[in-house]
Amino acid sequence: MKADKHHILQNDILSLIGQEEDREGVVSSFASTMDLLSDGVMYINSRWEIQYINKSAKKYLGKDRNYLLGKNIWEEFPGLVRTFFYEAFYHSLMNETPVEFDEYYSANDTWFHVKAYPKQGGLLIVFQDITQKHLAMEVVEESYRTLFQKHPDAVCSVDMDGNMLAVNSAFQKLFPINEKLLLGSNYLEFVPQSKKHILKSLFNYAINGKPQAAEVNFSGNVTKPFHLLITALPIIVQSNIIGVYGIIKNITSERESLEKYREVFKTNELILESVKEGIASFDNEFNVIMWNQAAAEMTGYSKEELDEYTLGRLFNKEKNVMLRDICPDVSDLSTETVVRKNDVSIFRKDGKPLIIEYVMTPMVMGEKVVGTVFTFRDVTEKKKSEELLYQSEKLSAVGQLAAGIAHEIRNPLTSLKGFLQLIQMSGEGKQEYFDIMNSEFARIEQILNELLILSKPQISAKAVCSLNSLLDHIVTLLNTQAIIKNIYIYIEEETEDLRIRCISNQIKQVFMNFIKNAIEAMDSGKITVCLKKEKAFAVVEIIDEGCGIPESMLSRVGEPFFTTKEKGTGLGLMVSYQIIEDHDGDIEVESTEGLGTKFTIRLPLYLEDG
């Protein structure tokens, strides 16, 4: 039976990749490679029968792949019929053209990014789960929607075909046209014939990534003076232009004098300053023409500080590197060139790295390229959010695992301790063996207690306590253990009595964990515990002269089950990090291998008037 299944899968793979002389080698290599992919991959023939499906596709679809082979996709997944999946796949197969789209699959509450390619009379489909990415984009879209609705000027959004998508309240006041009549209609239907060429030009520039503005005089089309300043901006999502924003300002009164006319241009600059994307423009000699507020805030550089070398340091920390050496394609832009890049690292003025995505377009006057426009967005927080989500899921899994382990081990442990006490009371056996076993049982109980802290929240009332007294008590307890190893613990208190609101037992556990780790990392020497005040925080530094932590491992300190000790579990530090976080504090670690380690713990001070 297993041989038959392999034969079916082999034929399906061959139907996907074609006939080869070395069938077994090709099939084995292809199947192994495709099953390693995180993307779902499937092949459907012209009769809509599933001929191949990899492991990821099986997981997404929730059905056994041997069962699915040979089945009609629409019969097995009737919920896809009359959806965009259905229309797109038919279009791709019938017209022999690739398709790519994002769509929601309601059966498992998932957003997918899908690509379909006609191949050998059938359809090769590749899809990946983008649910988290889609949710993150919804948050970004909501912030833009608020800016859109609250903008004081008339704003509309238009799709790539020129169809009106949305207008704000200021737009409806400026143009008293029924909103239902506007939405879904082409914007040119509402533009006088004599002005259509101007609006078309603005629209075409914007969909090619080139923001443009123009003053349009509609006075001859209405019964009173009516001058508008119309700005067309590309709508950029993940470096793709998906439409155009039209920002329309009534400048009829400003047009009456040159001074007012200049104020309009200033207002237009403020509009560009209000957007969250950084906008920068340069002439052909790389002199800065435009550097908006968002660009200044993201990079830390003001417009006055910029020259070609400074711009070069944005992309490369090395000094005396010119922008044209880093981005040689800037000088070669044609009137139609648009360059898009994702996940590009740049460096702020203070040296901190940022991750951005940008669109680079030529600045055109007539038929001549006179400069370059960069539109860029900071995606650093988005990347951090994805990492935090991953860490949160990992901690949740550890908590569930911890609860199960503690429950399963505690009962047999109690029985073993009881029998050990009975044997010890009988007087049989060596006392040194009993001591070793009792010591190991105590270690298991300590690990179980740490696991239980991970598995459930600790409900205790916080109280105000003296951090000085608490540290004195802990050092007194641990000094005896330290002196045995010829280690001495010193306390340096740089300020008056510092009080914090905390669960004292938990905070004691944190500092005992850190000091014990320091003792275990040393054979002799001193440990310094420094207590000081920094603004509204109490800061405790624990400095040892131990073996240190390799730089490559510093970022993993505090992760579950990560430890540099031979018999450690990694849970003590993880619990400590969680306790400090629950007390609205934070922990930093610095270490030099072979010289020692410094942990810095910050906790908010208790303020009687706050």
FENMONOR-V891089 format. One record per residue. N is the residue number from 1. RES is the residue in three letters. PSI is psi in radians with two decimals (NA if undefined). OMEGA is omega in whole degrees, -180 to 180 (NA if undefined). Layout:
n = [N & N]
res = [RES & RES]
psi = [PSI & PSI]
omega = [OMEGA & OMEGA]
This chain:
n = [1 & 2 & 3 & 4 & 5 & 6 & 7 & 8 & 9 & 10 & 11 & 12 & 13 & 14 & 15 & 16 & 17 & 18 & 19 & 20 & 21 & 22 & 23 & 24 & 25 & 26 & 27 & 28 & 29 & 30 & 31 & 32 & 33 & 34 & 35 & 36 & 37 & 38 & 39 & 40 & 41 & 42 & 43 & 44 & 45 & 46 & 47 & 48 & 49 & 50 & 51 & 52 & 53 & 54 & 55 & 56 & 57 & 58 & 59 & 60 & 61 & 62 & 63 & 64 & 65 & 66 & 67 & 68 & 69 & 70 & 71 & 72 & 73 & 74 & 75 & 76 & 77 & 78 & 79 & 80 & 81 & 82 & 83 & 84 & 85 & 86 & 87 & 88 & 89 & 90 & 91 & 92 & 93 & 94 & 95 & 96 & 97 & 98 & 99 & 100 & 101 & 102 & 103 & 104 & 105 & 106 & 107 & 108 & 109 & 110 & 111 & 112 & 113 & 114 & 115 & 116 & 117 & 118 & 119 & 120 & 121 & 122 & 123 & 124 & 125 & 126 & 127 & 128 & 129 & 130 & 131 & 132 & 133 & 134 & 135 & 136 & 137 & 138 & 139 & 140 & 141 & 142 & 143 & 144 & 145 & 146 & 147 & 148 & 149 & 150 & 151 & 152 & 153 & 154 & 155 & 156 & 157 & 158 & 159 & 160 & 161 & 162 & 163 & 164 & 165 & 166 & 167 & 168 & 169 & 170 & 171 & 172 & 173 & 174 & 175 & 176 & 177 & 178 & 179 & 180 & 181 & 182 & 183 & 184 & 185 & 186 & 187 & 188 & 189 & 190 & 191 & 192 & 193 & 194 & 195 & 196 & 197 & 198 & 199 & 200 & 201 & 202 & 203 & 204 & 205 & 206 & 207 & 208 & 209 & 210 & 211 & 212 & 213 & 214 & 215 & 216 & 217 & 218 & 219 & 220 & 221 & 222 & 223 & 224 & 225 & 226 & 227 & 228 & 229 & 230 & 231 & 232 & 233 & 234 & 235 & 236 & 237 & 238 & 239 & 240 & 241 & 242 & 243 & 244 & 245 & 246 & 247 & 248 & 249 & 250 & 251 & 252 & 253 & 254 & 255 & 256 & 257 & 258 & 259 & 260 & 261 & 262 & 263 & 264 & 265 & 266 & 267 & 268 & 269 & 270 & 271 & 272 & 273 & 274 & 275 & 276 & 277 & 278 & 279 & 280 & 281 & 282 & 283 & 284 & 285 & 286 & 287 & 288 & 289 & 290 & 291 & 292 & 293 & 294 & 295 & 296 & 297 & 298 & 299 & 300 & 301 & 302 & 303 & 304 & 305 & 306 & 307 & 308 & 309 & 310 & 311 & 312 & 313 & 314 & 315 & 316 & 317 & 318 & 319 & 320 & 321 & 322 & 323 & 324 & 325 & 326 & 327 & 328 & 329 & 330 & 331 & 332 & 333 & 334 & 335 & 336 & 337 & 338 & 339 & 340 & 341 & 342 & 343 & 344 & 345 & 346 & 347 & 348 & 349 & 350 & 351 & 352 & 353 & 354 & 355 & 356 & 357 & 358 & 359 & 360 & 361 & 362 & 363 & 364 & 365 & 366 & 367 & 368 & 369 & 370 & 371 & 372 & 373 & 374 & 375 & 376 & 377 & 378 & 379 & 380 & 381 & 382 & 383 & 384 & 385 & 386 & 387 & 388 & 389 & 390 & 391 & 392 & 393 & 394 & 395 & 396 & 397 & 398 & 399 & 400 & 401 & 402 & 403 & 404 & 405 & 406 & 407 & 408 & 409 & 410 & 411 & 412 & 413 & 414 & 415 & 416 & 417 & 418 & 419 & 420 & 421 & 422 & 423 & 424 & 425 & 426 & 427 & 428 & 429 & 430 & 431 & 432 & 433 & 434 & 435 & 436 & 437 & 438 & 439 & 440 & 441 & 442 & 443 & 444 & 445 & 446 & 447 & 448 & 449 & 450 & 451 & 452 & 453 & 454 & 455 & 456 & 457 & 458 & 459 & 460 & 461 & 462 & 463 & 464 & 465 & 466 & 467 & 468 & 469 & 470 & 471 & 472 & 473 & 474 & 475 & 476 & 477 & 478 & 479 & 480 & 481 & 482 & 483 & 484 & 485 & 486 & 487 & 488 & 489 & 490 & 491 & 492 & 493 & 494 & 495 & 496 & 497 & 498 & 499 & 500 & 501 & 502 & 503 & 504 & 505 & 506 & 507 & 508 & 509 & 510 & 511 & 512 & 513 & 514 & 515 & 516 & 517 & 518 & 519 & 520 & 521 & 522 & 523 & 524 & 525 & 526 & 527 & 528 & 529 & 530 & 531 & 532 & 533 & 534 & 535 & 536 & 537 & 538 & 539 & 540 & 541 & 542 & 543 & 544 & 545 & 546 & 547 & 548 & 549 & 550 & 551 & 552 & 553 & 554 & 555 & 556 & 557 & 558 & 559 & 560 & 561 & 562 & 563 & 564 & 565 & 566 & 567 & 568 & 569 & 570 & 571 & 572 & 573 & 574 & 575 & 576 & 577 & 578 & 579 & 580 & 581 & 582 & 583 & 584 & 585 & 586 & 587 & 588 & 589 & 590 & 591 & 592 & 593 & 594 & 595 & 596 & 597 & 598 & 599 & 600 & 601 & 602 & 603 & 604 & 605 & 606 & 607 & 608 & 609 & 610]
res = [MET & LYS & ALA & ASP & LYS & HIS & HIS & ILE & LEU & GLN & ASN & ASP & ILE & LEU & SER & LEU & ILE & GLY & GLN & GLU & GLU & ASP & ARG & GLU & GLY & VAL & VAL & SER & SER & PHE & ALA & SER & THR & MET & ASP & LEU & LEU & SER & ASP & GLY & VAL & MET & TYR & ILE & ASN & SER & ARG & TRP & GLU & ILE & GLN & TYR & ILE & ASN & LYS & SER & ALA & LYS & LYS & TYR & LEU & GLY & LYS & ASP & ARG & ASN & TYR & LEU & LEU & GLY & LYS & ASN & ILE & TRP & GLU & GLU & PHE & PRO & GLY & LEU & VAL & ARG & THR & PHE & PHE & TYR & GLU & ALA & PHE & TYR & HIS & SER & LEU & MET & ASN & GLU & THR & PRO & VAL & GLU & PHE & ASP & GLU & TYR & TYR & SER & ALA & ASN & ASP & THR & TRP & PHE & HIS & VAL & LYS & ALA & TYR & PRO & LYS & GLN & GLY & GLY & LEU & LEU & ILE & VAL & PHE & GLN & ASP & ILE & THR & GLN & LYS & HIS & LEU & ALA & MET & GLU & VAL & VAL & GLU & GLU & SER & TYR & ARG & THR & LEU & PHE & GLN & LYS & HIS & PRO & ASP & ALA & VAL & CYS & SER & VAL & ASP & MET & ASP & GLY & ASN & MET & LEU & ALA & VAL & ASN & SER & ALA & PHE & GLN & LYS & LEU & PHE & PRO & ILE & ASN & GLU & LYS & LEU & LEU & LEU & GLY & SER & ASN & TYR & LEU & GLU & PHE & VAL & PRO & GLN & SER & LYS & LYS & HIS & ILE & LEU & LYS & SER & LEU & PHE & ASN & TYR & ALA & ILE & ASN & GLY & LYS & PRO & GLN & ALA & ALA & GLU & VAL & ASN & PHE & SER & GLY & ASN & VAL & THR & LYS & PRO & PHE & HIS & LEU & LEU & ILE & THR & ALA & LEU & PRO & ILE & ILE & VAL & GLN & SER & ASN & ILE & ILE & GLY & VAL & TYR & GLY & ILE & ILE & LYS & ASN & ILE & THR & SER & GLU & ARG & GLU & SER & LEU & GLU & LYS & TYR & ARG & GLU & VAL & PHE & LYS & THR & ASN & GLU & LEU & ILE & LEU & GLU & SER & VAL & LYS & GLU & GLY & ILE & ALA & SER & PHE & ASP & ASN & GLU & PHE & ASN & VAL & ILE & MET & TRP & ASN & GLN & ALA & ALA & ALA & GLU & MET & THR & GLY & TYR & SER & LYS & GLU & GLU & LEU & ASP & GLU & TYR & THR & LEU & GLY & ARG & LEU & PHE & ASN & LYS & GLU & LYS & ASN & VAL & MET & LEU & ARG & ASP & ILE & CYS & PRO & ASP & VAL & SER & ASP & LEU & SER & THR & GLU & THR & VAL & VAL & ARG & LYS & ASN & ASP & VAL & SER & ILE & PHE & ARG & LYS & ASP & GLY & LYS & PRO & LEU & ILE & ILE & GLU & TYR & VAL & MET & THR & PRO & MET & VAL & MET & GLY & GLU & LYS & VAL & VAL & GLY & THR & VAL & PHE & THR & PHE & ARG & ASP & VAL & THR & GLU & LYS & LYS & LYS & SER & GLU & GLU & LEU & LEU & TYR & GLN & SER & GLU & LYS & LEU & SER & ALA & VAL & GLY & GLN & LEU & ALA & ALA & GLY & ILE & ALA & HIS & GLU & ILE & ARG & ASN & PRO & LEU & THR & SER & LEU & LYS & GLY & PHE & LEU & GLN & LEU & ILE & GLN & MET & SER & GLY & GLU & GLY & LYS & GLN & GLU & TYR & PHE & ASP & ILE & MET & ASN & SER & GLU & PHE & ALA & ARG & ILE & GLU & GLN & ILE & LEU & ASN & GLU & LEU & LEU & ILE & LEU & SER & LYS & PRO & GLN & ILE & SER & ALA & LYS & ALA & VAL & CYS & SER & LEU & ASN & SER & LEU & LEU & ASP & HIS & ILE & VAL & THR & LEU & LEU & ASN & THR & GLN & ALA & ILE & ILE & LYS & ASN & ILE & TYR & ILE & TYR & ILE & GLU & GLU & GLU & THR & GLU & ASP & LEU & ARG & ILE & ARG & CYS & ILE & SER & ASN & GLN & ILE & LYS & GLN & VAL & PHE & MET & ASN & PHE & ILE & LYS & ASN & ALA & ILE & GLU & ALA & MET & ASP & SER & GLY & LYS & ILE & THR & VAL & CYS & LEU & LYS & LYS & GLU & LYS & ALA & PHE & ALA & VAL & VAL & GLU & ILE & ILE & ASP & GLU & GLY & CYS & GLY & ILE & PRO & GLU & SER & MET & LEU & SER & ARG & VAL & GLY & GLU & PRO & PHE & PHE & THR & THR & LYS & GLU & LYS & GLY & THR & GLY & LEU & GLY & LEU & MET & VAL & SER & TYR & GLN & ILE & ILE & GLU & ASP & HIS & ASP & GLY & ASP & ILE & GLU & VAL & GLU & SER & THR & GLU & GLY & LEU & GLY & THR & LYS & PHE & THR & ILE & ARG & LEU & PRO & LEU & TYR & LEU & GLU & ASP & GLY]
psi = [-0.73 & -0.65 & -0.67 & -0.78 & -0.74 & -0.67 & -0.70 & -0.83 & -0.66 & -0.80 & -0.71 & -0.74 & -0.75 & -0.60 & -0.40 & -0.75 & -0.10 & 3.00 & 2.42 & 2.74 & -0.81 & 1.34 & -0.88 & -0.75 & -0.77 & -0.82 & -0.83 & -0.83 & -0.78 & -0.80 & -0.75 & -0.75 & -0.83 & -0.59 & -0.23 & -0.26 & 2.50 & -0.35 & 2.52 & 2.37 & 2.28 & 2.70 & 2.31 & 2.31 & -3.09 & -0.27 & 0.23 & 0.49 & 2.34 & 2.08 & -0.43 & 2.53 & 2.25 & 3.13 & -0.74 & -0.70 & -0.70 & -0.72 & -0.79 & -0.68 & -0.35 & 0.42 & 2.67 & 2.34 & -0.56 & -0.55 & -0.68 & -0.50 & 2.23 & -0.13 & 2.64 & 2.21 & -0.64 & -0.51 & -0.63 & -0.50 & 1.23 & -0.37 & -0.28 & -0.32 & 2.46 & 0.52 & 3.10 & -0.53 & -0.86 & -0.87 & -0.75 & -0.75 & -0.73 & -0.75 & -0.78 & -0.77 & -0.79 & -0.64 & 0.02 & 0.88 & 2.45 & 2.65 & 2.67 & 2.29 & 2.85 & 2.37 & 2.65 & 2.30 & 1.85 & -0.41 & -0.61 & 0.39 & 0.90 & 2.44 & 2.36 & 2.51 & 2.13 & 2.38 & 2.34 & 2.32 & 2.22 & 2.35 & 2.13 & 0.77 & -0.11 & -2.69 & 2.13 & 2.13 & 2.21 & 2.24 & 2.61 & 2.64 & 2.07 & 0.47 & -0.85 & -0.71 & -0.69 & -0.71 & -0.71 & -0.68 & -0.57 & -0.65 & -0.78 & -0.76 & -0.62 & -0.69 & -0.67 & -0.60 & -0.69 & -0.79 & -0.70 & -0.88 & -0.59 & -0.04 & 2.33 & -0.40 & 2.86 & 2.23 & 2.38 & 2.74 & 2.46 & 2.41 & -3.13 & -0.30 & 0.01 & 0.19 & 2.37 & 2.25 & -0.73 & 2.69 & 2.63 & 3.08 & -0.59 & -0.58 & -0.75 & -0.54 & -0.67 & -0.66 & 1.74 & 1.13 & 2.41 & 2.24 & -0.66 & -0.57 & -0.59 & -0.93 & 2.29 & -0.26 & 2.72 & 2.40 & -0.49 & -0.31 & -0.38 & 0.18 & 2.31 & 2.57 & -0.67 & -0.27 & -0.03 & -0.63 & -0.56 & -0.82 & -0.63 & -0.74 & -0.80 & -0.77 & -0.79 & -0.68 & -0.79 & -0.74 & -0.21 & 0.27 & 0.38 & 1.71 & 2.34 & 2.70 & 2.60 & 2.52 & 2.26 & 2.22 & 1.91 & 0.25 & -0.64 & -0.17 & -0.13 & 3.14 & 0.18 & 2.86 & 2.34 & 1.69 & 2.32 & 2.46 & 2.04 & 2.15 & 2.26 & 2.11 & 2.38 & 2.45 & 2.00 & 2.18 & 2.06 & 0.79 & 0.12 & 2.35 & 2.09 & -0.03 & -2.85 & 2.38 & 2.30 & 2.09 & 2.07 & 2.16 & 2.30 & 1.93 & 0.44 & -0.86 & -0.67 & -0.51 & -0.23 & -0.33 & 2.73 & -0.63 & -0.77 & -0.59 & -0.66 & -0.62 & -0.57 & -0.76 & -0.62 & -0.72 & -0.71 & -0.64 & -0.68 & -0.59 & -0.80 & -0.58 & -0.45 & -0.30 & 2.69 & -0.36 & 2.53 & 2.36 & 2.18 & 2.43 & 2.53 & 2.60 & -3.07 & -0.25 & 0.18 & 0.45 & 2.43 & 2.14 & -0.76 & 2.36 & 1.65 & 3.04 & -0.69 & -0.69 & -0.74 & -0.74 & -0.69 & -0.74 & -0.38 & -0.06 & 2.34 & 2.87 & -0.63 & -0.42 & -0.16 & 2.37 & -3.10 & -0.53 & -0.71 & -0.74 & -0.62 & -0.66 & -0.35 & -0.66 & -0.28 & 2.18 & -0.38 & 2.41 & 2.83 & 0.56 & 2.19 & 2.63 & -0.65 & -0.40 & -0.53 & -0.67 & 1.26 & -0.42 & -0.23 & -0.71 & -0.27 & 0.23 & 2.32 & 3.09 & -0.34 & 0.02 & 2.35 & 2.15 & 2.18 & 2.34 & 2.49 & 2.74 & 0.88 & 2.29 & 2.27 & 2.99 & 2.22 & 2.99 & -0.63 & 0.09 & -0.15 & 2.40 & 2.61 & 2.65 & 2.18 & 2.84 & 2.48 & 2.79 & 2.26 & 2.16 & 2.72 & 2.62 & 2.03 & 2.36 & 1.96 & -2.09 & 0.21 & 2.38 & 2.04 & -0.01 & -2.90 & 2.49 & 2.22 & 2.25 & 2.07 & 2.73 & 2.39 & 2.07 & 0.32 & -0.83 & -0.60 & -0.76 & -0.70 & -0.69 & -0.71 & -0.69 & -0.70 & -0.67 & -0.72 & -0.78 & -0.69 & -0.76 & -0.67 & -0.72 & -0.66 & -0.75 & -0.70 & -0.71 & -0.76 & -0.73 & -0.71 & -0.76 & -0.75 & -0.77 & -0.82 & -0.73 & -0.77 & -0.54 & -0.58 & -0.75 & -0.93 & -0.50 & -0.73 & -0.75 & -0.77 & -0.73 & -0.68 & -0.81 & -0.61 & -0.72 & -0.69 & -0.76 & -0.70 & -0.67 & -0.47 & -0.27 & 0.05 & 2.56 & 2.93 & 2.41 & -0.60 & -0.56 & -0.74 & -0.72 & -0.75 & -0.78 & -0.75 & -0.67 & -0.75 & -0.64 & -0.70 & -0.65 & -0.71 & -0.73 & -0.64 & -0.75 & -0.71 & -0.71 & -0.69 & -0.67 & -0.69 & -0.60 & -0.63 & -0.61 & -0.30 & 2.63 & 2.52 & 1.99 & 1.83 & 2.63 & 2.38 & 2.52 & 2.78 & 2.27 & 2.81 & 2.11 & -0.57 & -0.85 & -0.71 & -0.77 & -0.69 & -0.77 & -0.77 & -0.77 & -0.69 & -0.74 & -0.70 & -0.20 & -0.66 & -0.83 & -0.65 & -0.72 & -0.57 & -0.61 & 0.25 & 0.68 & 2.40 & 2.34 & 2.19 & 2.46 & 2.25 & 1.98 & 1.97 & -0.02 & 3.10 & 3.13 & 2.14 & 2.27 & 2.48 & 2.74 & 2.08 & 3.00 & 1.81 & -0.69 & -0.66 & -0.75 & -0.67 & -0.76 & -0.69 & -0.92 & -0.55 & -0.69 & -0.82 & -0.76 & -0.69 & -0.74 & -0.69 & -0.74 & -0.78 & -0.39 & -0.06 & 2.67 & -0.44 & 3.00 & -2.68 & 2.66 & 2.23 & 2.21 & 1.91 & 2.21 & 2.20 & 3.02 & 2.30 & 1.83 & -2.09 & 0.38 & 2.54 & 2.29 & 2.20 & 2.16 & 2.24 & 1.93 & 2.16 & 3.00 & 0.67 & -2.75 & -0.28 & 3.04 & 2.29 & 2.48 & -0.60 & -0.32 & -0.13 & -0.67 & -0.27 & -0.07 & 2.24 & -0.15 & 2.63 & 2.34 & 0.25 & 2.21 & 2.67 & -0.02 & 2.54 & -0.70 & 0.31 & 2.82 & -0.32 & -0.09 & -0.53 & -0.85 & -0.65 & -0.77 & -0.71 & -0.79 & -0.73 & -0.72 & -0.81 & -0.69 & -0.72 & -0.39 & 0.33 & 0.54 & -3.00 & 2.84 & 2.37 & 2.59 & 2.35 & 2.46 & 2.52 & 2.13 & 2.22 & -0.21 & -0.55 & -3.13 & 2.53 & 2.12 & 2.30 & 2.07 & 2.20 & 2.30 & 2.42 & 2.39 & 2.65 & 2.13 & 2.08 & -0.60 & -0.09 & NA]
omega = [179 & 179 & 179 & -179 & 179 & -179 & 178 & -180 & 179 & 179 & -180 & 179 & 179 & 178 & -180 & -173 & 179 & -178 & 178 & 180 & 180 & -174 & -174 & -179 & 180 & -178 & -178 & -179 & -178 & -179 & 180 & -179 & -177 & -179 & 176 & -177 & 174 & 176 & 173 & 179 & 176 & 179 & -179 & 180 & -175 & 177 & 179 & 177 & -178 & -178 & 179 & 177 & 180 & -174 & -178 & 178 & 177 & -180 & -179 & -175 & 174 & 178 & 180 & -174 & 177 & 176 & -176 & -177 & 180 & -179 & 177 & -174 & -177 & 177 & -180 & -180 & -176 & 180 & 178 & -178 & -178 & 172 & 179 & 175 & -177 & -177 & -177 & -179 & 178 & 180 & -179 & -176 & -177 & -176 & 180 & -180 & 179 & 173 & 178 & -176 & 171 & -179 & -179 & 178 & -171 & -175 & 177 & 173 & -174 & 170 & 179 & 166 & -169 & 171 & 179 & -178 & 173 & -178 & 176 & 177 & 179 & -175 & 174 & -175 & 177 & -178 & -179 & -180 & 179 & -176 & -177 & 178 & -179 & 179 & 179 & 179 & 179 & 178 & 179 & -179 & -180 & 179 & 177 & 180 & 179 & 177 & 180 & -174 & -174 & -178 & -177 & 179 & 177 & -179 & 173 & 175 & -174 & 179 & -175 & 178 & 179 & 180 & -179 & -179 & -177 & 175 & 178 & -176 & 179 & 177 & -179 & 177 & -178 & -179 & -177 & 178 & -179 & -176 & -180 & 178 & -179 & -171 & -179 & 180 & 177 & -175 & -177 & 178 & -176 & -178 & 176 & -176 & -176 & -178 & -175 & -178 & 179 & -179 & 177 & -180 & 178 & -178 & -178 & 175 & -175 & -178 & 174 & 175 & -177 & 178 & -179 & 177 & 179 & 173 & -178 & -179 & 178 & -175 & -179 & -178 & 178 & -175 & -180 & 177 & -177 & 179 & 180 & 169 & -175 & 178 & 177 & -179 & 177 & 172 & -174 & 175 & -180 & 177 & 177 & 176 & -176 & -180 & -175 & 168 & 171 & 178 & -170 & -180 & 177 & -176 & -177 & -178 & -180 & -176 & -176 & 179 & -180 & 180 & 179 & 178 & 177 & 179 & 178 & 179 & 177 & 178 & 179 & 176 & 179 & 177 & 179 & 178 & -174 & -179 & -175 & 177 & 172 & 179 & 180 & 176 & -177 & 173 & -175 & 176 & 179 & 169 & -176 & 177 & -178 & 177 & -170 & -175 & 180 & 178 & 180 & -179 & -179 & -172 & -176 & 180 & 171 & -179 & -176 & -178 & -169 & 165 & -174 & 178 & 177 & 178 & 177 & 180 & 174 & -177 & -177 & -177 & -178 & 178 & 178 & 173 & -176 & -179 & -177 & 177 & -180 & -179 & -177 & -178 & 179 & -177 & -175 & -178 & 172 & -178 & -177 & -175 & 171 & -179 & 179 & 178 & 180 & 173 & 178 & 180 & 172 & -177 & 177 & 178 & 180 & 177 & -179 & -179 & 172 & 173 & -177 & 166 & -175 & 172 & -179 & -177 & 178 & 173 & -169 & 172 & -172 & 177 & -173 & 175 & -176 & -180 & -175 & 176 & 173 & 169 & -174 & -176 & 177 & 178 & -179 & -178 & 178 & 178 & 179 & 180 & 178 & 179 & 178 & 178 & 178 & 179 & 180 & 179 & -180 & 179 & 178 & 179 & 179 & 179 & 179 & 179 & -179 & -180 & -179 & -179 & -178 & -179 & -175 & -175 & -172 & -178 & 178 & 179 & 179 & 179 & -179 & 179 & 179 & 179 & 178 & 178 & 178 & 179 & -180 & -180 & -179 & 178 & 179 & 178 & -178 & -178 & -179 & 176 & 179 & -179 & 180 & -178 & 178 & 178 & -180 & 176 & 179 & 178 & 179 & 179 & 178 & 179 & 180 & 179 & 177 & 178 & -179 & 176 & 178 & -169 & -179 & 179 & 179 & -176 & 177 & -180 & 176 & 179 & 180 & 179 & 180 & 179 & 177 & -178 & -178 & 180 & 177 & -179 & -178 & -179 & 177 & -180 & -172 & -177 & -180 & 178 & -178 & -176 & 178 & 180 & -179 & 178 & -178 & -178 & -179 & 175 & 175 & -179 & -174 & -174 & -179 & -179 & -179 & -179 & 178 & 173 & -173 & 166 & -166 & -179 & -180 & 180 & 175 & -180 & -180 & -175 & 175 & 178 & -177 & -178 & 176 & 178 & 179 & 179 & -178 & -179 & -174 & 172 & 176 & 179 & -178 & 175 & -179 & 175 & -176 & 179 & 179 & -178 & 175 & -178 & -176 & -177 & 167 & -176 & 177 & 176 & 178 & -172 & 178 & 179 & -175 & -173 & 180 & -179 & 178 & -178 & -178 & -177 & -175 & -177 & -177 & 180 & -178 & 177 & 178 & 175 & 173 & 180 & 175 & 180 & -176 & -178 & -179 & 177 & -176 & -176 & -178 & 179 & 180 & 178 & -180 & 177 & -178 & -180 & -180 & 177 & 179 & 178 & 177 & 177 & 177 & -177 & 172 & 179 & 174 & -178 & 173 & -175 & 180 & -178 & 179 & -175 & 175 & 172 & 178 & -178 & 178 & 178 & -180 & 178 & 174 & 179 & -174 & -179 & -180 & NA]
